[in-house]
Amino acid sequence: MKNRSVPVDTVLPHIVYKNLPAAIEWLNEAFGFREHYRYGEQSGAQMNLDNAYIMVRSARPGDATAKPGAEQTALLTVFVEDVDAHFRQANAAGARIVEELHEVIYGEKQYGVEDLEGHRWLFSQHVRDVSPEEWGAKVAGR
């Protein structure tokens, strides 16, 4: 059976926010995510940036929420077509840049950022083809 509402071949993170309406607006302005579905008046929404989908929802009793500047247990990586333009957009919207735009040894150009409630994101663009062996990786089981 196929679910037309949720892409089944990807991970779909659910991100909890204390102020969902502000988060939806901010994610649109700073990162370019567009609201795809809204469920419940203030419950949650599915958003996307090209083929990257996320679910955002209001915090419920017992939910832990992120705190700006705090240690993190997860990092959301999103691949974009133009990471330079995305960096400028996030910066202009006041996003807290935690890792400046740079190129890494495995052929990606990326930057790290914290959203309005402290969730950490990494936005990345493939800029050159590098074999895994060139930067020290080995295929598991070989």
N, C-alpha and C positions, 0 to 999 in steps of 0.2 A: 504494500500500500504506500502511496506517495502522499506526503503532506505538502500542499502548495503554499502553506503559510510560513514554513520554516525550512531552510535549506538543510538537507540531511547529511551532506557530505562535508560539513564544516563543524567546528566547535562554536557554540553559540553562548557566549558568556552572559550571565545575568549580573548586573551591577546595581548595588543598592545605594540609594541616595536619600538623605534626610529631607531635602527640598527638591522633589521631582520636577515640578514645573521650571524651576530655575536651572536644574541640570539639563533638561531637554533644550532649553533656549541656549544655554552656554555651549553644550556639545555641538549644536548647529553652528553657532557663531565662531567658536574657536577652532573646531576640528572639521566642520563641514558635514557632520552627520545629519541626515534628513529623517524626519519622523515617517515611518512606514505604516504602522498600526498604533492606535491608542486603545487600551483596554481599561475599563472602569474610568470613572471621572478623574481620579487622582492616583490610580493604582500603578499603571506602568505603560510602557510603550516599547515597540520594536523600532529600532533605528538602523539606518545603513549609510555607509560611505562606500559607494560603488558596490563591490561584492562582499564587503565586510559588514556583517550584521551583529548587532548587540541588542540585548533586552535590558531595559532600565526599569526599576520599580522603586516605589516608596519603601522606606524602612518600616518594618513591622516590629512589634514587641519581641525582644530576644535576638534581633539581628545585630550583628556587629557592623559598624560602618568605618570607613577610612577616616584618617585624621591627617590634615595637611602637615607635611614635614615628618610624619612618623615612619617607622620601619614598615616595609611592605612584605606581604607573602605572595603577591602575584603581580605580574606585569603584563599588560595587554599590548600585543604587537599588531600593528595594522600596516599593511603594505599599500603605498600610494604611488601614483604615477609621477608626481613632481614634488619630491620631499622639500625642496628649497621653497617653493611657493607655499606649501603646507606649513612649514616652519614660520614663514613671515606672517601667515594668517593667524596661527596660534599665538605668536608673540604680540601681534597687534591687538588681539582680544584679551591680553593680560594673563595668558597661561604662564604658570611658573615653570620655566625651563630648568630641568635638573641635569640634563646632559646636552651640551651644545652639539650642533650639527657637525658630523664628522663621518669620514669613511672608515670602515672596519676591514680587517684583513680578508674576510670571506666575501668581499665584493658588494657590500651594502653601504649606502649612505643613510644615516639615521640621526635621530635626536630623541631625547627623553624629556617627558613633560608630566606635570602633575595637574589634574583637573581641579575644578573649584572646590571639591570636597576631599581631595587628597589621593584619589586613585592615580596610579602610575601607568603611563602609556609610553610606548615606543613606536614612532612612525618611521618607516623604512622604505627605501627604494633600491631595487637591484640596479647597480651601475656598471658592473663588469663581471664576466664569468671567471670564476676561480674554482679550480678543482679542490675537493675537500682535502686531498693529500697535501696541497700547497700550504695550507694553514694548520696542518697537524691532525686533521680529523681522520678517523678510520671508520669504515662501515662496520656496524655491529655484527658479530658472528663471523668475521673474516680475518 
